[in-house]
Amino acid sequence: MEGTPVTVESVREVGPDTVALELETPEEFDALPGQFVLVRAELDGVDEELARHYTLSSPSVGDTFEITVGIDPDGDLSPWLADLESGATIHIDGPFGTITYEDEQDIVAIAGGPGVGPAISIAEAAHAAGQDAVVIYQDDAPAHRERLDVLEDDGTPVTIVEDGADEELAAAIEAHLDEGQVYAFGFADFVTLVSETIEEAGGDSDEALIENFG
């Protein structure tokens, strides 16, 4: 199989139908918050190798790093990843991606669904660097609540809105738009809404760092 083999250190539930995989950091692997890896796997009964992209959800990549996986019960790779045990091996390529955070400015991280992984990693990295952070997160079943609570307890404004509550989402974006570099992560409809909201609020969506998950 192609890719670099890495050891699974742990798999833990971080929300409804969501797990976080803590992976051994391979040699010379140097990733920044916002970047992603390609996970490869060969499953029993599946003729071809499966591969999916997952964005890092840890603010650093010292001895280990983390990816967050939303479990699709009808999917192929995500249920398999969720069932892995400590000591298992998966293969990765990367890191990839040009949307990164390098500890140098205040940030506003906007997440839809699985976008919470990179959003929270960037917020934690900013907080650790002494910068201000804001997290705005839209999801009916939020993940990483414990980490979001820690950020909020440390003074980071955290707004969680339900799916479909687009007016509430827009209001939160408008309220915090000028408080730092804007990052947005999520599927196409979500990031399109974020871009439109930025423009309607008098901002420039071209200046936002937006990752469209497709």
Salt bridges, closest charged atoms under 4 A:
GLU2 OE1 - ARG40 NH2 3.49
GLU49 OE2 - ARG40 NH1 2.57
GLU66 OE1 - ARG12 NH2 2.74
GLU66 OE2 - ARG147 NH1 2.76
ASP76 OD1 - ARG52 NH2 2.91
ASP93 OD2 - ARG40 NE 2.56
GLU124 OE1 - ARG147 NH2 2.67
ASP154 OD2 - HIS127 NE2 3.60
GLU179 OE1 - HIS176 ND1 3.11
